[in-house]
Amino acid sequence: MSSTNSAMEKTEKNKVKLTIEISPEDFRKGLQHAYNRNKNSISIQGFRKGKAPRKIIERFYGQDIFYEEAVNHVLPDAYESAVEEHNIEPVYRPEINVESMDENAGAVVIAEVYVKPEVEIDGYHGFTYPIMETEPTEDDIQNRLQAEREKNARTVTVDRPAEIGDILTINFTGYIDDEPFEGGTAQDYEITLGSKTFIDTFEDQLVGHAVGDDVDVNVTFPEDYSQETFQGKPALFKVEVLEIQAKEMPEVNDEFAQDVSEFETLAEFREDLTNKIRETKEQQALMAKRANIIQQLVEKAEMEIPEAMYTARVEEMIQEMRYRLWQQGMELEQYLAFTGMTLNDLHKNYQTPAKEDVEARLVLEALAKKEELEVSDDELKEHLEKISPPGQEQDIDEFLTKLSQDRKDAIVQDILNQKALDFVVDKAVAIEAV
């Protein structure tokens, strides 16, 4: 950790200004680092690359040639020391301004940063939530059976006009202002009528047409279409119908049950479906109950959340998405190109869930603190065992020794938040839905 002095000043409700003084000794270490990192790319007449002394380079290019990189090198540790010294919790990256840099005097840096807001929470006993029906209905069961039929249907070529639900193989070329446009042409393209894959009424206009028909399909691109040049524009697609296929559904009987499950009779299969539907509805009811309680907690809380905290969560969610896609062998940029979205679209999509997540976390942290909830070592180990990926279980005690303190604190806080929510949910009263 660097040897720095710092002072803190509160500038707004949830924003502070840190004045960080980097000692001459630390600044000189930064200068030496910058010199070592760059010396091989600097040419000085009379010296081979990488052999010119630092003082010669500074005399030739200016004494401050390494200053900026020196500050960038030593500042992270200095900033971390200041954060720890003043016991603040930054919620977003700081705004940095370098006031002065000098090899003999060191450097002075101003860091303005938003910090976690204080939360006041009271009156959270006796919340209510609407009762949700969890017993499966006949419609629920029939819908699941229909889904199984769809899953196990076979596709057959038919000699009749197209209907909703049919799978058509088509060639098409799209025109805007009588000119073909990029991305508007395809050969042997399969489309399911009624899937709403295409814009406007494209699919509806193919209903009733047979193999060999040439169809003029007129549509209008949506005003919010991902490609701005197409937004709100009318387009003509010249479509050739090549093939029509329909799904042939299996009959629902004992044989069907044997084909799609481990059961011998339809009655047994129905009973299993009923139990699974009930479990799903019970889980959905519990999730709805908890979401309802969290919303009431947020409404009860008094807090002023800096916009930067929402922004930080949005960026975090996008990074989480990037990692999930990477695990599936796809880059985020590929996903955006495939879906026709931009990074800005993604930011907008995450704004509401990020806001809800930040608010929920803050109120649950405040509640856990107010109720003086704690996490025992056994509870921590049990949680870690529960979240270990299947087949990747490991020795928890050994894992804990490798876990950084920050990561451990974050996991403990997650458990505390869960306990805080359970605390309120257990005391909530069920009422009939209005």
Secondary structure, 3 states (H helix, E strand, C coil): CCCEEEEEEEEECCEEEEEEEECHHHHHHHHHHHHHHHHHHCCCCCCCCCCCCHHHHHHHHCCCCCHHHHHHHHHHHHHHHHHHHCCCCECCCCEEEEEEEECCCEEEEEEEEEECCCCECCCCCCCEEECCCCCCCHHHHHHHHHHHHHHCCEEEECCCCCCCCCEEEEEEEEEECCEEEEEEEEEEEEEECCCCCCCCCCCHHHCCCCCCCEEEEEEECCCCCCCHHHCCCEEEEEEEEEEEEEEECCCCCHHHHHHHCCCCCHHHHHHHHHHHHHHHHHHHHHHHHHHHHHHHHHHHCECCCCHHHHHHHHHHHHHHHHHHHHHCCCCHHHHHHHHCCCHHHHHHHHHHHHHHHHHHHHHHHHHHHHCCCCCCHHHHHHHHHHHCCCCCCCCHHHHHHHCCHHHHHHHHHHHHHHHHHHHHHHHCEEECCC
